[in-house]
Each structure stands twice: as C-alpha cells, then as structure tokens.
C-alpha cells in the first residue's frame, strides 16, 4: 500500500514539474512567429495522436475502421462540422461492417 502512495507522489511531482518548468523559465511573451506557430499546433497533434490509433480498432474490423476514418477525413477537409463528421464516420463504419458480415 505504501508503494502505491510513493508511485502516486512521484507521478504527481513529475506531472507538476512538466507544467511548472515552462512558467518558471519563460517570463515574457513569446514573440517569435515560428515558435508561436509550433506551439499553436501542439493541441491538434496530441489530439490526433490519442484519437487515430484507437479509431483503427474501434469496430473490430480494420477495413470498416479505415473506410470510416477516410470518409470522416474527407468530410472534415471539406469544412463540415464536428457533429456531421462524427455521424458520417460512424454510419460509414457501421454500414461497411454490416456489408462485410454478409459477404
């Protein structure tokens, strides 16, 4: 039980340091346009890194997952809303999964 609390304290400390060090080191506003551009894409990159791998295994069939992800990407690229993209992707994956079960 004490090992659990030791691990928890180490995890909490490392998580705090990761967030606190940039605030301690950077005191003024970032004016470099390249650094600002890089930092603005970090949330999107993290979201993609967390979402896309699980999207390939969400349906149990790689084919329906890939086709649903591709169709969702096409709709997202065309500027459709997040709700439309999600519904179309899910419906496409479901339709392909049903078709593959009948084949």
N, C-alpha and C positions, 0 to 999 in steps of 0.2 A: 504494500500500500504506500509506503514512503517513496518507493521508486516512482510511482505514478506522480506524486507531487513534485519530485525532483525534475522529472521529464516535463511536467507542466510549467514549472518555473523557467526552465531552460527555453522552452518553446515561447513562452510569453516574453521573456527577455530578448530573444533573438528577433521576434516579430516587432517589439517596440523599437529596438535599435535600428532595424531596417527602415522604419518610418521616421525616427528621430534624427538620424545622422544627416539626411539631406537638409532638414531645417536648421541644424546646427552649423553646417558648412556653408550654406548659401544664405547670405543675409540680405542681399539686394535682389531686385527684379532681374530676371533673365532677359537680356536684350538681343542676344544672338538669334537671328531668324532660323538658322539651321538647327540649333538646339531646341528652340520652341517648336519647330515643325516636327522634330523627332519625338519630343515629349507629348505632342498632341495625338500621335498615333499609337502610343502605348496602350491605352484602354481598349482600342479596337483589336490590337494584336493579341492581347490577353484574352479577350472575349472569344476570338476565333480559335485560339489555342485550346481553350477549355470546351468549346462547343463542337467543333468539327469532328474530332476523334470520336466523341460519343454519338454523333449523328450517323456514323457509319455502322454502328452496332445497335441502333435503337430498334430496328424492326426484326432483327434476327436473320434477315436476308440482305446480303451485301448489294445485290442488284437493285432491289427496291430502295434501299438507302441512298445509293449513288444517284439513281434517277430522280428521286425526290429532292436530294440536295442540289442536283443540277438544275432542275426546274425552279426551285426556290431561288437559286443564284441568278437565273435569267430574269425572273420577276423583280428581284431586288435591284439588279442592274438597270432595269427599265424604270426604276423610281417608285415602285408600288410601296404601300405602307407595310409596316411590320406584321400587322394582323393578316393582311392579304397574302403576304409571302408565307407566313406560317401555315395558314389554312390550305393554300395551294400545295405546299410541300407535303403536308400530312396527307392530304387527299390523294396526291400522286403516288406517294409511297404505299398507301393502303390499296389503291387500285392496282398497282403493279404487283403487290404481294398477293392479292386475290387472283389476278390473272396467272401468276406463276404457280399457284396451288392447283389450278385447273389444268395446267399443262403437264 
